């Protein structure tokens, strides 16, 4: 299932099937419990992203906040993306 552009994390999760909502919310809860101070949860690149805000680190190649981790529900799978920053 291709995700349309979402305005918020809750909007992103609301369009998922019940089984995917349960799985994504479980992983999301774990990420939020362990997310360092100063990082933000947002929707970026068509997925839930955990980013370093531009106020903290404004120099990025694409003018978007640096993504630390991502959580996505793709057509055939769900995934966690972890970035090395």
Secondary structure, 3 states (H helix, E strand, C coil): CCCCCCCCHHHHHHCCCHHHHHHHHHHHHHHHHHCCCCEEEEEECCEEEEEECCCCCCCCCCCCCEEEEEEEECCCCEEEEECCC
